Amino acid sequence: MATVKVGAGVCGFITTMNFESEDMQNVVIKIESDCSYIRAMACELNTVDGYQECFAQIGDGEVYKLARKYCKHAACPVPSAIIKGIEV
């Protein structure tokens, strides 16, 4: 299991993410956040194919598709941190 904790910046919100994989490809993601937008995104982001996410072009993977849908701040570091956690 890997854990990533993000202090997003000026908003002051903290997001903690846990990542688990039994087969080194499919990753189960659990996200807790002070941010209501990230919590909404987390409801749809449960399990991803780690290879597809980590090797997708920026904006093409499931994480960034959901970030476009839910994140209200273009500079939010949480989507990138999610990708990094999947990679770990």
N, C-alpha and C positions, 0 to 999 in steps of 0.2 A: 504494500500500500504506500502511496505517496500523498503528501499533504502540501498544499500551497495556500499561503495566506497573503492577501493583497490589501494594502492600505491604498485605496484608489487615488488619494490626493485631496484636492481642495474640497471635495464633497464630504470628506471625513468618513465615508463608509468603509467598513471592513468586510471582506468576503473570504471565507475559508472553504476550500475545496478538497475533497478526498477522492482519490483515484485508485481503482482496483482492477486487476485483470488476471484471469486464471489461465488464459491461453496466449498471452503476450500480443494480442491483437484487439480483441473486443474489450473495451474499457467501460466500467461502471463508474459514473460520476455522481457524487453527492455534494451539493452546494448549499452553504448557509451564508446569507448576506444581510447586511443592514439595508441594502438598496432594494426597494420594491420592484424595480425594473429587472434586476438580476434574479430576484426570487421568482418572478414570472417566467423568465427565460429558463430557469432551473427546472420548472415544472415540465418543460418539453425536452430537456436535455438530460437523459438518463443513461443511455448506453450508446457508444459510438464505435465505429471501426477506426482504431487508432492509426492504421496505415493511411486510410483515406483522409483523415483529418490532418495528419502531420505532413502529408505530401501533396495536399491540395494547394492550388493557387490561393493567395489571400482573397478572401471573400467567397470562395467556392464551397468550402466545407460546411457541414451542418452547424458548427459553432458560430461561424460568421453569418450564416443565413439567419439564425435565431438572434444574433446580436443586432443585425439590421432591423429585425422585427421589434425588439424590445429595448435596446440601449438607446438612451436619449442624448448621449454625449459621445461624439466621434473619437475623443481621446481616451475613452475609458480603457484602462489596462486589463480589465478582467477577461475579455475574450482571448487576448493573447496569452494571459496566464493559464487559461483553461487548456489551450493548445500545448503549452509548455508542460503542464501537468500530465496530459495524455502522453506526451513524448517520454517523460520520465518513466 
